[in-house]
């Protein structure tokens, strides 16, 4: 079976997806694009090679063209701070992409997001939007690979081996570690990726984030709203492989 040339990872923000991307970059065998749709939504444009996209439709066409002519499979890492209506309406989302997803325990996600942005809104947390994409992919009969970020950092080889099996990639254990340092791919949002820039591999880190008592009720409500979406996705997560 011929696999799609694009592997997409739709990730809840603060789910450890940047560490996953850093591993993908370290592999060296994939063409990598970092958060094109969210950068487009935030700035109104996204540069891909010599081309500039100013709409979701235009950007999707550029990604498809790059994947078909680049000679390597294309890995696109994206977060769901925003909703991408044009992608959900395009059947090529199911036929031209291998769609993968990353989640993490919602209390940790909300706490980490709150630590970066105390004014974080309900929809920015992203679980509902990830679940919407997941549901659309499944409804079309296409495969959907779900990774739990906490399980990933607890046993990186076991999770990555299974991810590679399901996406048609060779497992490269040497890519599980990397050199510390910032990456040009995330220059615009560097503050959100500092932990990975300072790391040399997957790390459990801390799930503890102080919450202002004045915000405690609002933060708890954010966690409660997104937990059902997390639980539905968590039920579909990939099982770690024996390594």
C-alpha positions as CSV (number, residue, x, y, z in Angstrom):
1,X,0.0,0.0,0.0
2,X,1.3,3.4,-1.0
3,X,1.3,5.8,2.0
4,X,0.5,9.5,1.8
5,X,3.6,11.7,1.3
6,X,2.5,13.9,4.2
7,X,2.5,12.9,7.8
8,X,0.6,15.5,9.9
9,X,0.7,15.8,13.7
10,X,-2.3,17.7,15.1
11,X,-1.3,18.5,18.7
12,X,-2.9,20.0,21.7
13,X,-0.7,23.0,22.7
14,X,1.6,22.1,25.6
15,X,1.4,18.4,24.9
16,X,5.1,17.9,24.3
17,X,4.7,18.0,20.6
18,X,7.7,20.3,20.2
19,X,9.9,17.6,21.7
20,X,8.4,15.2,19.2
21,X,9.1,17.6,16.4
22,X,12.7,18.0,17.6
23,X,13.1,14.2,17.3
24,X,11.6,14.3,13.8
25,X,14.1,17.0,12.8
26,X,17.0,14.9,14.3
27,X,16.0,12.0,12.0
28,X,17.2,13.9,9.0
29,X,15.1,11.8,6.5
30,X,12.0,13.9,6.4
31,X,11.1,17.4,5.1
32,X,9.8,19.2,8.1
33,X,7.4,22.2,8.3
34,X,6.6,23.7,11.8
35,X,3.1,25.0,12.5
36,X,2.3,26.5,9.1
37,X,-1.4,26.9,9.7
38,X,-1.2,28.5,13.1
39,X,1.6,30.8,12.0
40,X,-0.7,31.8,9.0
41,X,-3.6,32.4,11.4
42,X,-1.4,34.5,13.7
43,X,0.4,36.6,11.1
44,X,-1.7,36.4,8.0
45,X,1.0,34.8,5.9
46,X,3.3,31.8,5.8
47,X,6.5,31.4,3.7
48,X,7.1,28.0,2.3
49,X,10.3,28.0,0.2
50,X,10.0,30.6,-2.5
51,X,6.2,30.9,-2.1
52,X,4.0,32.9,0.4
53,X,0.6,31.7,1.3
54,X,-2.1,34.1,2.6
55,X,-5.0,31.6,3.0
56,X,-5.4,28.1,4.4
57,X,-6.4,26.9,0.9
58,X,-3.3,28.3,-0.7
59,X,-1.1,27.0,2.0
60,X,-2.6,23.5,1.8
61,X,-1.9,23.5,-2.0
62,X,1.7,24.5,-1.4
63,X,2.2,21.7,1.1
64,X,0.7,19.1,-1.2
65,X,2.9,20.4,-4.1
66,X,6.0,20.3,-1.9
67,X,5.2,16.8,-0.8
68,X,4.7,15.6,-4.3
69,X,7.9,17.1,-5.7
70,X,10.3,17.2,-2.8
71,X,11.6,13.6,-3.0
72,X,11.0,12.9,0.7
73,X,8.0,12.5,2.9
74,X,6.8,15.7,4.5
75,X,6.2,16.0,8.2
76,X,3.9,18.9,9.3
77,X,3.5,19.6,13.0
78,X,0.6,21.8,13.9
79,X,-1.2,22.9,17.0
80,X,-4.9,23.6,17.5
81,X,-4.8,27.1,19.0
82,X,-6.9,27.9,16.0
83,X,-9.7,26.1,14.0
84,X,-8.9,25.3,10.4
85,X,-12.4,25.2,8.7
86,X,-11.0,25.0,5.2
87,X,-9.0,21.9,6.0
88,X,-11.9,20.2,7.6
89,X,-14.0,20.8,4.5
90,X,-11.3,19.4,2.1
91,X,-11.5,15.6,1.5
92,X,-7.7,15.6,0.8
93,X,-7.2,15.9,4.6
94,X,-8.2,12.2,4.7
95,X,-6.7,11.0,1.4
96,X,-3.4,12.9,1.1
97,X,-2.3,12.9,4.8
98,X,-1.4,10.3,7.4
99,X,-3.0,12.1,10.3
100,X,-1.5,11.7,13.7
101,X,-2.4,13.4,17.0
102,X,-0.8,14.3,20.3
103,X,-2.6,14.7,23.6
104,X,-1.6,15.0,27.3
105,X,-3.4,15.0,30.6
106,X,-5.6,18.1,30.5
107,X,-4.7,19.4,33.9
108,X,-1.1,19.5,32.9
109,X,-1.9,21.1,29.5
110,X,-4.1,23.8,31.1
111,X,-1.5,24.5,33.8
112,X,1.3,24.7,31.4
113,X,-0.7,27.0,29.0
114,X,-1.8,29.1,32.0
115,X,1.9,29.5,33.0
116,X,2.6,31.0,29.6
117,X,-0.6,33.0,29.1
118,X,-2.8,33.7,32.1
119,X,-5.5,34.9,29.8
120,X,-5.8,31.6,27.9
121,X,-9.3,31.0,26.5
122,X,-11.3,27.8,26.4
123,X,-10.9,27.2,22.7
124,X,-7.1,27.8,22.8
125,X,-6.6,24.8,25.0
126,X,-7.2,22.8,21.9
127,X,-8.6,19.4,22.9
128,X,-12.0,20.0,21.3
129,X,-10.4,21.1,18.0
130,X,-8.1,18.1,18.0
131,X,-11.0,15.8,18.6
132,X,-12.9,17.5,15.8
133,X,-10.1,16.7,13.3
134,X,-9.7,13.2,14.7
135,X,-13.5,12.6,14.3
136,X,-13.5,13.9,10.7
137,X,-10.6,11.6,9.8
138,X,-12.2,8.5,11.4
139,X,-15.6,9.3,9.8
140,X,-13.9,9.2,6.4
141,X,-12.5,5.8,7.2
142,X,-8.9,7.0,7.3
143,X,-6.4,5.9,9.9
144,X,-5.7,8.2,12.9
145,X,-2.7,7.6,15.2
146,X,-3.0,9.1,18.7
147,X,0.1,9.6,20.9
148,X,-0.1,10.5,24.6
149,X,2.6,12.9,25.4
150,X,3.0,11.7,29.0
151,X,3.4,8.1,27.8
152,X,5.9,9.3,25.2
153,X,8.3,10.8,27.7
154,X,7.8,7.9,30.1
155,X,9.1,5.4,27.5
156,X,10.2,7.1,24.3
157,X,11.5,4.1,22.4
158,X,8.4,2.0,23.0
159,X,6.1,4.8,21.8
160,X,8.2,5.9,18.9
161,X,8.7,2.3,17.6
162,X,4.9,1.9,17.4
163,X,4.4,5.4,15.8
164,X,6.9,4.5,13.2
165,X,5.2,1.1,12.5
166,X,1.9,2.9,12.0
167,X,3.2,5.7,9.8
168,X,5.6,3.7,7.7
169,X,8.8,5.2,9.0
170,X,12.0,3.3,10.0
171,X,12.8,3.5,13.7
172,X,16.0,5.5,14.2
173,X,17.0,5.2,17.9
174,X,19.8,7.7,17.5
175,X,17.1,10.5,16.9
176,X,15.9,10.1,20.5
177,X,18.6,12.5,21.6
178,X,19.8,15.8,20.1
179,X,22.0,18.8,20.7
180,X,20.7,21.6,22.9
181,X,19.9,24.9,21.2
182,X,17.2,26.9,19.6
183,X,15.8,26.1,16.2
184,X,15.1,28.6,13.4
185,X,11.7,26.8,12.8
186,X,10.2,28.2,16.0
187,X,11.9,31.7,16.1
188,X,8.5,33.5,16.2
189,X,7.3,31.5,19.2
190,X,10.6,30.8,20.8
191,X,9.4,31.4,24.3
192,X,6.9,28.5,24.0
193,X,9.7,26.1,23.1
194,X,12.4,27.0,25.7
195,X,12.2,23.7,27.5
196,X,12.9,21.7,24.3
197,X,15.7,24.2,23.3
198,X,17.4,23.4,26.7
199,X,16.9,19.7,26.4
200,X,18.9,16.9,24.7
201,X,16.1,14.4,24.7
202,X,12.6,13.6,26.0
203,X,12.1,14.6,29.6
204,X,9.2,14.2,31.9
205,X,9.7,17.7,33.4
206,X,7.2,19.0,35.9
207,X,3.4,19.0,35.8
208,X,3.3,21.5,38.6
209,X,2.3,25.0,37.7
210,X,1.2,27.5,40.3
211,X,-2.3,28.9,39.8
212,X,-3.3,32.3,41.2
213,X,-6.2,31.6,43.6
214,X,-8.2,34.2,41.9
215,X,-8.0,32.1,38.7
216,X,-8.4,28.7,40.3
217,X,-12.1,28.3,39.5
218,X,-11.7,29.4,35.8
219,X,-8.7,27.1,35.4
220,X,-10.6,24.2,36.9
221,X,-13.5,24.9,34.5
222,X,-11.1,24.8,31.5
223,X,-9.8,21.4,32.6
224,X,-13.3,20.0,33.2
225,X,-14.5,21.2,29.7
226,X,-11.7,19.5,27.9
227,X,-11.5,16.3,29.9
228,X,-14.2,14.5,27.9
229,X,-12.4,15.2,24.6
230,X,-9.2,14.0,26.1
231,X,-10.7,10.8,27.5
232,X,-12.2,9.9,24.1
233,X,-8.9,10.4,22.4
234,X,-7.0,8.7,25.2
235,X,-9.1,5.6,24.6
236,X,-7.7,5.5,21.0
237,X,-4.1,6.1,21.8
238,X,-1.4,3.8,20.4
239,X,-0.1,1.0,22.6
240,X,3.6,1.1,23.2
241,X,5.6,-1.5,21.5
242,X,7.9,-4.0,23.3
243,X,11.5,-2.8,22.8
